[in-house]
Structure formats: structure tokens, C-alpha cells
């Protein structure tokens, strides 16, 4: 079976699935409606209904790449190195036994990353050490924005919008975990938010300017979070939507079921739609900022998919069982050789295959077509964008900020119906008047 997708096929598929929305130029001349931001809200120890949340002064973040290590080394800027070891079920710091969790005040440099706050060291139940950093909330947010965003070319509005989304996600996640009886901490990987410690700029003027712009954006939004009614917003974000974001309720169904979580609806993303159209005309992804991609699943990968979802073998057919307004696959229909069809959430299917392989659910073509059998061969998918597609689209946010949108405008677009917990300095717009687009 020939799984080749030609440039002409790529162009036709991308053109056929691109959302019909206005161009970026039209959007930039017609920004969201301006209204008044919510007034500053008091922060009592337990915020009553309708008031802003109490934000923690610091957060605890697990340094996941160090989990299970039998020794952890660090250095101090201009100071002596240090060593933590697991010996006989205990933590030793610089050769001396320490109470668990052992505490080492920063700043510390570990594997080339600089961490402020306090390093917390404990033993793992499965052996080795676990390392966590207790760091100030705003320092954490700044580190997340530096890790999640290309700050070199980011405008202030893009950085501010990302900071508010990251802060909201962190506080909401800690609250949810504490309420669920689990330890209220975050992980430093992308399953929570990427965090690589303090951003340390290079010596060039451009590097210092980018770092200053980052710091100013975080300070300008300090303490600001997104609210949906009397709750923190489900402030998910992703790299690129491909032309249309998805509704939280469609992608994160477990959270909706288990805790009545509410989040943003899907909305057209003009910048991504325009880029998809440009790639369609070119017949290939953009060389510098590619939106489109093509990946092939081998027969062995398909066999793994079958095992993961209880099929008697690899799927015979693969197709969309449900899509959203933007054409994103929400559910996948897997037909086995006996004709039985198993329906699974696309994100579950994507997890089994690999997030870096199926980069998003915005699939525009497959080989074979969904109606045709695989006949024992592989399966090729062509798609656009990267990530789950819910909430803020980072690629779209970048282009909107360059077109003159404020951070509040950007957040209003990607989180329609949400509000800011307090006004942003010098910006009278609010999120409450945003309507689903």
C-alpha cells in the first residue's frame, strides 16, 4: 500500500478543512469589544462565593528528572558545591544525615538550571531521592513563561497573557489536588507546566532586553488570575490550534464528570487559519513556523493501539467518530477485523501513539481514508497544529499581540466568558463581555 501524501494532496486537504474566518488584517482592525475590568477583589483566608481567590505566596514543584536519583549535586553562584545522597533509606547532605525533608536554601544550580527558593529532599518509596523546589509564585510564573514561550521575539501582550494563564493554571491545580486529598504540588514537566527554574539571560544586549521584557510582563500582571464565575478558570493552553480551538468540555471530559469543571468554549483562531491557508497554497509546511505535519504509524504501533483498547489485533479501520466545530477529532472509531467498533477519546488514542507523533487532533487527511481498510499496513495522518487545542493558542497569541491586541483582548478571545480578578494597569478592557466566536 502506498502511503505517500503528495504536495497536491496536502494542499487540497488543508484547503478543504481550513475554517472560514476573516484574515489577520481584518481581525487587527476589529479587536474585541472594550468594557470595564472587574474591580480589585479582597482576598480573605477562605474566599466566599463571588470573590477572588487567595493566592499562595509560594508553590512546591517536583523536579521530575531527578526523581529516583541516588545522588544529586548542585553548586551555588560563586560558592561551594553540594551533594545529597540516599544512604540506607535516609537523606545525607554533604555527608551528614538530615531530617526529611532536608532543606537546602537557594539559589542553587542543578544540571545547569538555576533555582531560587528552597530545595526539599526526601527518599522515594521505590528507592532513590525525590527533589522539590519551594519557590515564590511569581518567580515560578516567570520561569514557566520563559520555558513555555519563545521570549526572544515575544511582544509584551503575549508574555502578559501567558503569565496570567500560567498563574491561573498553577493555583487552580494546587487547589484541586488539595481538595482531592493528594499532595498539593506541581511537576516541572509539560504534564503540568514546563518549568526550568529561573531564566538566566546571556550577556548580549538582546538577551538582556528579552529577559527584562519577561520580568516586566510578569510584574505587570502579578496576582492576576482568570475567573469563570466564582471559580478559577480552567486555563489550559497549547502550542498551536491549527485554525480553531476546542471546547474544554469536549477534550477534558474526565474533569467535567468528576468535578463539574467548566472551561472555555472553542473559538476560531484567525492567525492559525491564515497560516494554514498559506501552507495550502505553498503545498508544504512553512519552513520557519510550520503548522502542518505528516506522520506514519507502523504496523507494530497499530498493534500496540489494539492492545491498549482491547481489540483482538491491530485496527482494521481508523476514522473520526466525533469532531468539533473546527474539524478536530474528539473521538476515534477503531474497527477490528470482526467488524466491532470501539470508540475512544482522541486524546487517549494520542497518548498511546505518542504526543510527539500525533501532534494534535486537527487531522485533515489520512491514508487510507477512514472508509477504507488498512489491509495489514501502516496508517498515515496529516494534521495541523500542536497540543490539545483548548484555551490559549500560543502561536495565535503571538500573531495577535503583533497585530496590536492587548493581553486582555487575547485572553478574552481564547477564554470567552472569563473575567480578570483585577484590572491590568493601563488597560480598561475586561473579559466578561467577550462572546463566543
Buried (B, 14 or more C-beta within 10 A) or exposed (E): EEBEBEEEBBBBBBBEBBBEBBEBEEBBEEBBEBBEBBEEBEEEEEBEEEBBBBBBEBBBBBBBEBBEBEEBBBBBEEEEEBEBBBEEEEBBBEEEEBEBBBEBEBBBBBEEBBBBBBBBBBBEEEEBBBBBBBBBBBBBBBBBBBBBBEBEEBBBBBBBBBBBBBBBBBBBBBBBBEEEEEEBBBBBEEEBBBBBBBBBBEEEEEBEEBBEBBBEBBEBBEBBBBBBEEBBBBBBBBBBBBBBBBBBBBBBBEBBEEEEBBBBBBBBBBBBBBBBBEBBEBBEBEEEEBBBBBBBBEEEBBBBBBEBBEBEEBBBBBBBBBBBBBBBBBBBBBBBBEEEEBEBBBBBBBEBBEBEBBBBBBBBBBBBEBEEBBEEBBBBBBBBBBBBBBBBBBBBBBBBBBBEBBBBBBBBBBBBBBBBBBBBEEBEBBBBBBEEB
